[in-house]
Amino acid sequence: MQLCSDTFHRNFCRAQIDRYFIVCAIIQRELTLACLSLSAESLKSFPNWWKSIGLEKKIWISSFKGANSVARIAHILMQEGFKVHLPIATIDSNWKINLIACCPKTKFGICLQIKTSQNDQPIWYHIFGALQAEDRKMISDKDERFREGVERFRNQNRGAWIPVKLEINTTFYETGSVVPCDVTLDAAREMILTIRNTLI
């Protein structure tokens, strides 16, 4: 009887954690749309909205920063001729895909996992290629989960889908703005060119 109780408790806790991440993904998705729609001036007050919405400050700030980073990459990709899509919350939460971008002219797409960073580079990225069995031991569990998520996405959608892990440096942006400076735009264009070259 105790075993059943322990199993129930573990399953219940796992379900609670999954629900938490899905809610965070929903919040971030809506905030990303807001970041793409509203002016930089309007977005400056966003970090303080947790008070009136009733969410924990930590969750709200983290969701806003993540959404702002996704919106910034989405803005650049749209500017470069891509069609961008925000995945549904379960794909974001379970498969760790934050943004989907496709290029109509060349019939390839990018599945992006986007993080916020403050390193020296305006944009850092890693393109995941095919891994041998021994190589899988070298990558983290989170990266493997992302790769597996993109594999599942490929199985359900036609075309060449490239998994890209990306970090964007927010210090190169004005507060709230999604419009990139020349340095960030040049780095993004270099990334796009590199991704295209992997298909040749």
mmCIF file of the C-alpha atoms, coordinates in Angstrom:
data_MODEL
# 
_entry.id   MODEL 
# 
loop_
_atom_site.group_PDB 
_atom_site.id 
_atom_site.type_symbol 
_atom_site.label_atom_id 
_atom_site.label_alt_id 
_atom_site.label_comp_id 
_atom_site.label_asym_id 
_atom_site.label_entity_id 
_atom_site.label_seq_id 
_atom_site.pdbx_PDB_ins_code 
_atom_site.Cartn_x 
_atom_site.Cartn_y 
_atom_site.Cartn_z 
_atom_site.occupancy 
_atom_site.B_iso_or_equiv 
_atom_site.pdbx_formal_charge 
_atom_site.auth_seq_id 
_atom_site.auth_comp_id 
_atom_site.auth_asym_id 
_atom_site.auth_atom_id 
_atom_site.pdbx_PDB_model_num 
ATOM 1   C CA . MET A 1 1   ? 0.000  0.000  0.000   1.00 0.00 ? 1   MET A CA 1 
ATOM 2   C CA . GLN A 1 2   ? 2.894  2.315  0.800   1.00 0.00 ? 2   GLN A CA 1 
ATOM 3   C CA . LEU A 1 3   ? 4.386  1.609  -2.680  1.00 0.00 ? 3   LEU A CA 1 
ATOM 4   C CA . CYS A 1 4   ? 1.170  2.704  -4.375  1.00 0.00 ? 4   CYS A CA 1 
ATOM 5   C CA . SER A 1 5   ? 1.124  5.833  -2.251  1.00 0.00 ? 5   SER A CA 1 
ATOM 6   C CA . ASP A 1 6   ? 4.737  6.677  -3.162  1.00 0.00 ? 6   ASP A CA 1 
ATOM 7   C CA . THR A 1 7   ? 4.057  6.096  -6.866  1.00 0.00 ? 7   THR A CA 1 
ATOM 8   C CA . PHE A 1 8   ? 0.964  8.292  -6.726  1.00 0.00 ? 8   PHE A CA 1 
ATOM 9   C CA . HIS A 1 9   ? 2.941  11.005 -4.955  1.00 0.00 ? 9   HIS A CA 1 
ATOM 10  C CA . ARG A 1 10  ? 5.723  10.926 -7.575  1.00 0.00 ? 10  ARG A CA 1 
ATOM 11  C CA . ASN A 1 11  ? 3.237  11.025 -10.448 1.00 0.00 ? 11  ASN A CA 1 
ATOM 12  C CA . PHE A 1 12  ? 1.314  13.832 -8.794  1.00 0.00 ? 12  PHE A CA 1 
ATOM 13  C CA . CYS A 1 13  ? 4.493  15.892 -8.287  1.00 0.00 ? 13  CYS A CA 1 
ATOM 14  C CA . ARG A 1 14  ? 5.582  15.265 -11.871 1.00 0.00 ? 14  ARG A CA 1 
ATOM 15  C CA . ALA A 1 15  ? 2.173  16.380 -13.144 1.00 0.00 ? 15  ALA A CA 1 
ATOM 16  C CA . GLN A 1 16  ? 2.365  19.531 -11.028 1.00 0.00 ? 16  GLN A CA 1 
ATOM 17  C CA . ILE A 1 17  ? 5.824  20.354 -12.438 1.00 0.00 ? 17  ILE A CA 1 
ATOM 18  C CA . ASP A 1 18  ? 4.666  19.699 -16.027 1.00 0.00 ? 18  ASP A CA 1 
ATOM 19  C CA . ARG A 1 19  ? 1.648  21.956 -15.465 1.00 0.00 ? 19  ARG A CA 1 
ATOM 20  C CA . TYR A 1 20  ? 3.907  24.689 -14.070 1.00 0.00 ? 20  TYR A CA 1 
ATOM 21  C CA . PHE A 1 21  ? 6.151  24.665 -17.153 1.00 0.00 ? 21  PHE A CA 1 
ATOM 22  C CA . ILE A 1 22  ? 3.178  24.634 -19.523 1.00 0.00 ? 22  ILE A CA 1 
ATOM 23  C CA . VAL A 1 23  ? 1.681  27.666 -17.757 1.00 0.00 ? 23  VAL A CA 1 
ATOM 24  C CA . CYS A 1 24  ? 5.052  29.445 -18.025 1.00 0.00 ? 24  CYS A CA 1 
ATOM 25  C CA . ALA A 1 25  ? 5.174  28.586 -21.746 1.00 0.00 ? 25  ALA A CA 1 
ATOM 26  C CA . ILE A 1 26  ? 1.676  30.020 -22.259 1.00 0.00 ? 26  ILE A CA 1 
ATOM 27  C CA . ILE A 1 27  ? 2.641  33.232 -20.443 1.00 0.00 ? 27  ILE A CA 1 
ATOM 28  C CA . GLN A 1 28  ? 5.852  33.559 -22.463 1.00 0.00 ? 28  GLN A CA 1 
ATOM 29  C CA . ARG A 1 29  ? 3.990  33.000 -25.744 1.00 0.00 ? 29  ARG A CA 1 
ATOM 30  C CA . GLU A 1 30  ? 1.504  35.772 -25.033 1.00 0.00 ? 30  GLU A CA 1 
ATOM 31  C CA . LEU A 1 31  ? 4.289  38.086 -23.856 1.00 0.00 ? 31  LEU A CA 1 
ATOM 32  C CA . THR A 1 32  ? 6.253  37.383 -27.060 1.00 0.00 ? 32  THR A CA 1 
ATOM 33  C CA . LEU A 1 33  ? 3.261  38.508 -29.117 1.00 0.00 ? 33  LEU A CA 1 
ATOM 34  C CA . ALA A 1 34  ? 3.012  41.630 -26.939 1.00 0.00 ? 34  ALA A CA 1 
ATOM 35  C CA . CYS A 1 35  ? 6.726  42.373 -27.413 1.00 0.00 ? 35  CYS A CA 1 
ATOM 36  C CA . LEU A 1 36  ? 6.287  42.172 -31.184 1.00 0.00 ? 36  LEU A CA 1 
ATOM 37  C CA . SER A 1 37  ? 3.190  44.373 -31.163 1.00 0.00 ? 37  SER A CA 1 
ATOM 38  C CA . LEU A 1 38  ? 3.829  47.113 -28.605 1.00 0.00 ? 38  LEU A CA 1 
ATOM 39  C CA . SER A 1 39  ? 6.294  49.990 -28.662 1.00 0.00 ? 39  SER A CA 1 
ATOM 40  C CA . ALA A 1 40  ? 9.548  49.904 -26.709 1.00 0.00 ? 40  ALA A CA 1 
ATOM 41  C CA . GLU A 1 41  ? 8.179  52.708 -24.536 1.00 0.00 ? 41  GLU A CA 1 
ATOM 42  C CA . SER A 1 42  ? 5.136  50.631 -23.594 1.00 0.00 ? 42  SER A CA 1 
ATOM 43  C CA . LEU A 1 43  ? 7.289  47.588 -22.842 1.00 0.00 ? 43  LEU A CA 1 
ATOM 44  C CA . LYS A 1 44  ? 9.461  49.460 -20.343 1.00 0.00 ? 44  LYS A CA 1 
ATOM 45  C CA . SER A 1 45  ? 6.730  49.118 -17.724 1.00 0.00 ? 45  SER A CA 1 
ATOM 46  C CA . PHE A 1 46  ? 6.141  45.393 -18.369 1.00 0.00 ? 46  PHE A CA 1 
ATOM 47  C CA . PRO A 1 47  ? 8.568  44.087 -15.715 1.00 0.00 ? 47  PRO A CA 1 
ATOM 48  C CA . ASN A 1 48  ? 6.373  45.723 -13.025 1.00 0.00 ? 48  ASN A CA 1 
ATOM 49  C CA . TRP A 1 49  ? 3.055  44.278 -14.203 1.00 0.00 ? 49  TRP A CA 1 
ATOM 50  C CA . TRP A 1 50  ? 3.388  41.248 -11.926 1.00 0.00 ? 50  TRP A CA 1 
ATOM 51  C CA . LYS A 1 51  ? 1.980  43.379 -9.112  1.00 0.00 ? 51  LYS A CA 1 
ATOM 52  C CA . SER A 1 52  ? -1.386 43.901 -10.811 1.00 0.00 ? 52  SER A CA 1 
ATOM 53  C CA . ILE A 1 53  ? -1.581 40.498 -12.535 1.00 0.00 ? 53  ILE A CA 1 
ATOM 54  C CA . GLY A 1 54  ? -1.005 38.521 -9.344  1.00 0.00 ? 54  GLY A CA 1 
ATOM 55  C CA . LEU A 1 55  ? 1.903  36.337 -10.469 1.00 0.00 ? 55  LEU A CA 1 
ATOM 56  C CA . GLU A 1 56  ? 5.093  35.789 -8.540  1.00 0.00 ? 56  GLU A CA 1 
ATOM 57  C CA . LYS A 1 57  ? 7.665  38.409 -9.503  1.00 0.00 ? 57  LYS A CA 1 
ATOM 58  C CA . LYS A 1 58  ? 10.295 35.771 -10.346 1.00 0.00 ? 58  LYS A CA 1 
ATOM 59  C CA . ILE A 1 59  ? 7.993  33.946 -12.781 1.00 0.00 ? 59  ILE A CA 1 
ATOM 60  C CA . TRP A 1 60  ? 6.837  37.165 -14.459 1.00 0.00 ? 60  TRP A CA 1 
ATOM 61  C CA . ILE A 1 61  ? 10.333 38.659 -14.887 1.00 0.00 ? 61  ILE A CA 1 
ATOM 62  C CA . SER A 1 62  ? 11.755 35.378 -16.180 1.00 0.00 ? 62  SER A CA 1 
ATOM 63  C CA . SER A 1 63  ? 8.867  34.979 -18.645 1.00 0.00 ? 63  SER A CA 1 
ATOM 64  C CA . PHE A 1 64  ? 9.222  38.566 -19.874 1.00 0.00 ? 64  PHE A CA 1 
ATOM 65  C CA . LYS A 1 65  ? 12.978 38.276 -20.440 1.00 0.00 ? 65  LYS A CA 1 
ATOM 66  C CA . GLY A 1 66  ? 12.518 35.020 -22.317 1.00 0.00 ? 66  GLY A CA 1 
ATOM 67  C CA . ALA A 1 67  ? 9.662  36.445 -24.394 1.00 0.00 ? 67  ALA A CA 1 
ATOM 68  C CA . ASN A 1 68  ? 11.628 39.571 -25.232 1.00 0.00 ? 68  ASN A CA 1 
ATOM 69  C CA . SER A 1 69  ? 14.554 37.467 -26.474 1.00 0.00 ? 69  SER A CA 1 
ATOM 70  C CA . VAL A 1 70  ? 12.274 35.272 -28.615 1.00 0.00 ? 70  VAL A CA 1 
ATOM 71  C CA . ALA A 1 71  ? 10.576 38.389 -30.017 1.00 0.00 ? 71  ALA A CA 1 
ATOM 72  C CA . ARG A 1 72  ? 13.943 39.911 -30.907 1.00 0.00 ? 72  ARG A CA 1 
ATOM 73  C CA . ILE A 1 73  ? 15.008 36.846 -32.882 1.00 0.00 ? 73  ILE A CA 1 
ATOM 74  C CA . ALA A 1 74  ? 11.563 36.602 -34.501 1.00 0.00 ? 74  ALA A CA 1 
ATOM 75  C CA . HIS A 1 75  ? 11.811 40.266 -35.558 1.00 0.00 ? 75  HIS A CA 1 
ATOM 76  C CA . ILE A 1 76  ? 15.202 39.679 -37.216 1.00 0.00 ? 76  ILE A CA 1 
ATOM 77  C CA . LEU A 1 77  ? 14.061 36.536 -39.016 1.00 0.00 ? 77  LEU A CA 1 
ATOM 78  C CA . MET A 1 78  ? 10.920 38.236 -40.335 1.00 0.00 ? 78  MET A CA 1 
ATOM 79  C CA . GLN A 1 79  ? 13.084 41.127 -41.502 1.00 0.00 ? 79  GLN A CA 1 
ATOM 80  C CA . GLU A 1 80  ? 15.224 38.589 -43.392 1.00 0.00 ? 80  GLU A CA 1 
ATOM 81  C CA . GLY A 1 81  ? 12.224 37.061 -45.176 1.00 0.00 ? 81  GLY A CA 1 
ATOM 82  C CA . PHE A 1 82  ? 11.342 34.150 -42.881 1.00 0.00 ? 82  PHE A CA 1 
ATOM 83  C CA . LYS A 1 83  ? 7.850  33.236 -41.768 1.00 0.00 ? 83  LYS A CA 1 
ATOM 84  C CA . VAL A 1 84  ? 7.877  32.729 -38.012 1.00 0.00 ? 84  VAL A CA 1 
ATOM 85  C CA . HIS A 1 85  ? 5.537  30.762 -35.795 1.00 0.00 ? 85  HIS A CA 1 
ATOM 86  C CA . LEU A 1 86  ? 5.285  30.468 -32.037 1.00 0.00 ? 86  LEU A CA 1 
ATOM 87  C CA . PRO A 1 87  ? 4.773  26.817 -31.072 1.00 0.00 ? 87  PRO A CA 1 
ATOM 88  C CA . ILE A 1 88  ? 1.928  25.723 -28.840 1.00 0.00 ? 88  ILE A CA 1 
ATOM 89  C CA . ALA A 1 89  ? 2.760  25.548 -25.140 1.00 0.00 ? 89  ALA A CA 1 
ATOM 90  C CA . THR A 1 90  ? 3.224  21.762 -25.000 1.00 0.00 ? 90  THR A CA 1 
ATOM 91  C CA . ILE A 1 91  ? 5.818  21.827 -27.813 1.00 0.00 ? 91  ILE A CA 1 
ATOM 92  C CA . ASP A 1 92  ? 7.637  24.685 -26.092 1.00 0.00 ? 92  ASP A CA 1 
ATOM 93  C CA . SER A 1 93  ? 7.532  22.993 -22.696 1.00 0.00 ? 93  SER A CA 1 
ATOM 94  C CA . ASN A 1 94  ? 8.107  19.360 -23.691 1.00 0.00 ? 94  ASN A CA 1 
ATOM 95  C CA . TRP A 1 95  ? 10.297 19.679 -26.791 1.00 0.00 ? 95  TRP A CA 1 
ATOM 96  C CA . LYS A 1 96  ? 12.088 22.916 -25.794 1.00 0.00 ? 96  LYS A CA 1 
ATOM 97  C CA . ILE A 1 97  ? 11.343 24.589 -29.153 1.00 0.00 ? 97  ILE A CA 1 
ATOM 98  C CA . ASN A 1 98  ? 10.748 28.322 -28.565 1.00 0.00 ? 98  ASN A CA 1 
ATOM 99  C CA . LEU A 1 99  ? 10.431 29.518 -32.166 1.00 0.00 ? 99  LEU A CA 1 
ATOM 100 C CA . ILE A 1 100 ? 9.806  27.959 -35.584 1.00 0.00 ? 100 ILE A CA 1 
ATOM 101 C CA . ALA A 1 101 ? 10.972 29.801 -38.703 1.00 0.00 ? 101 ALA A CA 1 
ATOM 102 C CA . CYS A 1 102 ? 10.645 28.749 -42.323 1.00 0.00 ? 102 CYS A CA 1 
ATOM 103 C CA . CYS A 1 103 ? 12.087 30.214 -45.504 1.00 0.00 ? 103 CYS A CA 1 
ATOM 104 C CA . PRO A 1 104 ? 9.535  29.869 -48.348 1.00 0.00 ? 104 PRO A CA 1 
ATOM 105 C CA . LYS A 1 105 ? 12.102 30.390 -51.115 1.00 0.00 ? 105 LYS A CA 1 
ATOM 106 C CA . THR A 1 106 ? 14.453 27.574 -50.106 1.00 0.00 ? 106 THR A CA 1 
ATOM 107 C CA . LYS A 1 107 ? 11.986 25.240 -48.361 1.00 0.00 ? 107 LYS A CA 1 
ATOM 108 C CA . PHE A 1 108 ? 13.941 24.805 -45.161 1.00 0.00 ? 108 PHE A CA 1 
ATOM 109 C CA . GLY A 1 109 ? 13.097 25.669 -41.613 1.00 0.00 ? 109 GLY A CA 1 
ATOM 110 C CA . ILE A 1 110 ? 14.730 26.301 -38.268 1.00 0.00 ? 110 ILE A CA 1 
ATOM 111 C CA . CYS A 1 111 ? 13.598 25.040 -34.877 1.00 0.00 ? 111 CYS A CA 1 
ATOM 112 C CA . LEU A 1 112 ? 15.106 27.390 -32.326 1.00 0.00 ? 112 LEU A CA 1 
ATOM 113 C CA . GLN A 1 113 ? 15.778 27.124 -28.641 1.00 0.00 ? 113 GLN A CA 1 
ATOM 114 C CA . ILE A 1 114 ? 16.437 30.688 -27.481 1.00 0.00 ? 114 ILE A CA 1 
ATOM 115 C CA . LYS A 1 115 ? 18.116 31.834 -24.285 1.00 0.00 ? 115 LYS A CA 1 
ATOM 116 C CA . THR A 1 116 ? 19.052 35.246 -22.909 1.00 0.00 ? 116 THR A CA 1 
ATOM 117 C CA . SER A 1 117 ? 22.722 35.890 -22.184 1.00 0.00 ? 117 SER A CA 1 
ATOM 118 C CA . GLN A 1 118 ? 25.193 38.653 -21.449 1.00 0.00 ? 118 GLN A CA 1 
ATOM 119 C CA . ASN A 1 119 ? 28.324 37.186 -22.995 1.00 0.00 ? 119 ASN A CA 1 
ATOM 120 C CA . ASP A 1 120 ? 30.626 39.128 -25.311 1.00 0.00 ? 120 ASP A CA 1 
ATOM 121 C CA . GLN A 1 121 ? 28.947 38.044 -28.537 1.00 0.00 ? 121 GLN A CA 1 
ATOM 122 C CA . PRO A 1 122 ? 25.707 39.665 -29.731 1.00 0.00 ? 122 PRO A CA 1 
ATOM 123 C CA . ILE A 1 123 ? 24.502 36.206 -30.812 1.00 0.00 ? 123 ILE A CA 1 
ATOM 124 C CA . TRP A 1 124 ? 25.930 32.801 -29.967 1.00 0.00 ? 124 TRP A CA 1 
ATOM 125 C CA . TYR A 1 125 ? 24.517 29.730 -31.664 1.00 0.00 ? 125 TYR A CA 1 
ATOM 126 C CA . HIS A 1 126 ? 25.062 26.019 -32.131 1.00 0.00 ? 126 HIS A CA 1 
ATOM 127 C CA . ILE A 1 127 ? 23.657 23.989 -35.019 1.00 0.00 ? 127 ILE A CA 1 
ATOM 128 C CA . PHE A 1 128 ? 22.939 20.390 -34.056 1.00 0.00 ? 128 PHE A CA 1 
ATOM 129 C CA . GLY A 1 129 ? 23.876 17.851 -36.690 1.00 0.00 ? 129 GLY A CA 1 
ATOM 130 C CA . ALA A 1 130 ? 23.485 14.091 -36.771 1.00 0.00 ? 130 ALA A CA 1 
ATOM 131 C CA . LEU A 1 131 ? 25.075 12.390 -33.767 1.00 0.00 ? 131 LEU A CA 1 
ATOM 132 C CA . GLN A 1 132 ? 26.687 8.988  -33.533 1.00 0.00 ? 132 GLN A CA 1 
ATOM 133 C CA . ALA A 1 133 ? 25.886 6.858  -30.494 1.00 0.00 ? 133 ALA A CA 1 
ATOM 134 C CA . GLU A 1 134 ? 29.149 7.796  -28.772 1.00 0.00 ? 134 GLU A CA 1 
ATOM 135 C CA . ASP A 1 135 ? 28.557 11.515 -29.409 1.00 0.00 ? 135 ASP A CA 1 
ATOM 136 C CA . ARG A 1 136 ? 25.254 11.437 -27.523 1.00 0.00 ? 136 ARG A CA 1 
ATOM 137 C CA . LYS A 1 137 ? 27.157 10.900 -24.287 1.00 0.00 ? 137 LYS A CA 1 
ATOM 138 C CA . MET A 1 138 ? 28.898 14.246 -24.799 1.00 0.00 ? 138 MET A CA 1 
ATOM 139 C CA . ILE A 1 139 ? 25.812 16.490 -24.811 1.00 0.00 ? 139 ILE A CA 1 
ATOM 140 C CA . SER A 1 140 ? 23.653 17.531 -21.864 1.00 0.00 ? 140 SER A CA 1 
ATOM 141 C CA . ASP A 1 141 ? 20.256 16.021 -21.080 1.00 0.00 ? 141 ASP A CA 1 
ATOM 142 C CA . LYS A 1 142 ? 18.587 19.342 -21.949 1.00 0.00 ? 142 LYS A CA 1 
ATOM 143 C CA . ASP A 1 143 ? 20.265 19.501 -25.355 1.00 0.00 ? 143 ASP A CA 1 
ATOM 144 C CA . GLU A 1 144 ? 19.351 15.886 -26.038 1.00 0.00 ? 144 GLU A CA 1 
ATOM 145 C CA . ARG A 1 145 ? 15.735 16.635 -25.124 1.00 0.00 ? 145 ARG A CA 1 
ATOM 146 C CA . PHE A 1 146 ? 15.743 19.538 -27.593 1.00 0.00 ? 146 PHE A CA 1 
ATOM 147 C CA . ARG A 1 147 ? 17.252 17.376 -30.352 1.00 0.00 ? 147 ARG A CA 1 
ATOM 148 C CA . GLU A 1 148 ? 14.680 14.661 -29.728 1.00 0.00 ? 148 GLU A CA 1 
ATOM 149 C CA . GLY A 1 149 ? 11.934 17.288 -29.794 1.00 0.00 ? 149 GLY A CA 1 
ATOM 150 C CA . VAL A 1 150 ? 13.078 18.510 -33.207 1.00 0.00 ? 150 VAL A CA 1 
ATOM 151 C CA . GLU A 1 151 ? 13.200 14.894 -34.448 1.00 0.00 ? 151 GLU A CA 1 
ATOM 152 C CA . ARG A 1 152 ? 9.565  14.475 -33.425 1.00 0.00 ? 152 ARG A CA 1 
ATOM 153 C CA . PHE A 1 153 ? 8.707  17.760 -35.089 1.00 0.00 ? 153 PHE A CA 1 
ATOM 154 C CA . ARG A 1 154 ? 10.409 16.559 -38.303 1.00 0.00 ? 154 ARG A CA 1 
ATOM 155 C CA . ASN A 1 155 ? 8.359  13.373 -38.255 1.00 0.00 ? 155 ASN A CA 1 
ATOM 156 C CA . GLN A 1 156 ? 5.161  15.422 -38.215 1.00 0.00 ? 156 GLN A CA 1 
ATOM 157 C CA . ASN A 1 157 ? 6.151  18.188 -40.655 1.00 0.00 ? 157 ASN A CA 1 
ATOM 158 C CA . ARG A 1 158 ? 7.652  18.013 -44.131 1.00 0.00 ? 158 ARG A CA 1 
ATOM 159 C CA . GLY A 1 159 ? 10.860 19.765 -45.085 1.00 0.00 ? 159 GLY A CA 1 
ATOM 160 C CA . ALA A 1 160 ? 14.384 20.167 -43.776 1.00 0.00 ? 160 ALA A CA 1 
ATOM 161 C CA . TRP A 1 161 ? 14.217 21.364 -40.161 1.00 0.00 ? 161 TRP A CA 1 
ATOM 162 C CA . ILE A 1 162 ? 17.472 22.483 -38.564 1.00 0.00 ? 162 ILE A CA 1 
ATOM 163 C CA . PRO A 1 163 ? 17.790 22.447 -34.754 1.00 0.00 ? 163 PRO A CA 1 
ATOM 164 C CA . VAL A 1 164 ? 19.589 25.570 -33.519 1.00 0.00 ? 164 VAL A CA 1 
ATOM 165 C CA . LYS A 1 165 ? 20.374 26.504 -29.935 1.00 0.00 ? 165 LYS A CA 1 
ATOM 166 C CA . LEU A 1 166 ? 20.804 30.255 -29.692 1.00 0.00 ? 166 LEU A CA 1 
ATOM 167 C CA . GLU A 1 167 ? 21.760 32.805 -27.049 1.00 0.00 ? 167 GLU A CA 1 
ATOM 168 C CA . ILE A 1 168 ? 21.103 36.505 -27.606 1.00 0.00 ? 168 ILE A CA 1 
ATOM 169 C CA . ASN A 1 169 ? 22.940 39.230 -25.723 1.00 0.00 ? 169 ASN A CA 1 
ATOM 170 C CA . THR A 1 170 ? 20.378 41.717 -24.423 1.00 0.00 ? 170 THR A CA 1 
ATOM 171 C CA . THR A 1 171 ? 22.974 44.400 -23.623 1.00 0.00 ? 171 THR A CA 1 
ATOM 172 C CA . PHE A 1 172 ? 23.114 45.271 -27.340 1.00 0.00 ? 172 PHE A CA 1 
ATOM 173 C CA . TYR A 1 173 ? 19.451 46.367 -27.247 1.00 0.00 ? 173 TYR A CA 1 
ATOM 174 C CA . GLU A 1 174 ? 17.632 49.368 -25.869 1.00 0.00 ? 174 GLU A CA 1 
ATOM 175 C CA . THR A 1 175 ? 15.308 48.424 -22.992 1.00 0.00 ? 175 THR A CA 1 
ATOM 176 C CA . GLY A 1 176 ? 12.210 46.699 -24.332 1.00 0.00 ? 176 GLY A CA 1 
ATOM 177 C CA . SER A 1 177 ? 13.036 47.280 -28.007 1.00 0.00 ? 177 SER A CA 1 
ATOM 178 C CA . VAL A 1 178 ? 12.998 44.396 -30.498 1.00 0.00 ? 178 VAL A CA 1 
ATOM 179 C CA . VAL A 1 179 ? 14.795 46.423 -33.189 1.00 0.00 ? 179 VAL A CA 1 
ATOM 180 C CA . PRO A 1 180 ? 18.398 45.136 -33.490 1.00 0.00 ? 180 PRO A CA 1 
ATOM 181 C CA . CYS A 1 181 ? 21.534 47.207 -33.740 1.00 0.00 ? 181 CYS A CA 1 
ATOM 182 C CA . ASP A 1 182 ? 23.831 46.641 -36.742 1.00 0.00 ? 182 ASP A CA 1 
ATOM 183 C CA . VAL A 1 183 ? 26.158 44.343 -34.781 1.00 0.00 ? 183 VAL A CA 1 
ATOM 184 C CA . THR A 1 184 ? 23.334 41.987 -33.776 1.00 0.00 ? 184 THR A CA 1 
ATOM 185 C CA . LEU A 1 185 ? 21.796 42.054 -37.256 1.00 0.00 ? 185 LEU A CA 1 
ATOM 186 C CA . ASP A 1 186 ? 25.144 41.207 -38.878 1.00 0.00 ? 186 ASP A CA 1 
ATOM 187 C CA . ALA A 1 187 ? 25.634 38.316 -36.434 1.00 0.00 ? 187 ALA A CA 1 
ATOM 188 C CA . ALA A 1 188 ? 22.133 36.998 -37.206 1.00 0.00 ? 188 ALA A CA 1 
ATOM 189 C CA . ARG A 1 189 ? 22.738 37.196 -40.968 1.00 0.00 ? 189 ARG A CA 1 
ATOM 190 C CA . GLU A 1 190 ? 25.978 35.277 -40.562 1.00 0.00 ? 190 GLU A CA 1 
ATOM 191 C CA . MET A 1 191 ? 24.093 32.618 -38.597 1.00 0.00 ? 191 MET A CA 1 
ATOM 192 C CA . ILE A 1 192 ? 21.412 32.328 -41.310 1.00 0.00 ? 192 ILE A CA 1 
ATOM 193 C CA . LEU A 1 193 ? 24.072 31.958 -43.996 1.00 0.00 ? 193 LEU A CA 1 
ATOM 194 C CA . THR A 1 194 ? 25.818 29.243 -41.974 1.00 0.00 ? 194 THR A CA 1 
ATOM 195 C CA . ILE A 1 195 ? 22.541 27.363 -41.529 1.00 0.00 ? 195 ILE A CA 1 
ATOM 196 C CA . ARG A 1 196 ? 21.831 27.565 -45.263 1.00 0.00 ? 196 ARG A CA 1 
ATOM 197 C CA . ASN A 1 197 ? 25.299 26.232 -46.021 1.00 0.00 ? 197 ASN A CA 1 
ATOM 198 C CA . THR A 1 198 ? 24.625 23.124 -43.925 1.00 0.00 ? 198 THR A CA 1 
ATOM 199 C CA . LEU A 1 199 ? 21.965 22.166 -46.480 1.00 0.00 ? 199 LEU A CA 1 
ATOM 200 C CA . ILE A 1 200 ? 24.275 22.389 -49.509 1.00 0.00 ? 200 ILE A CA 1 
# 
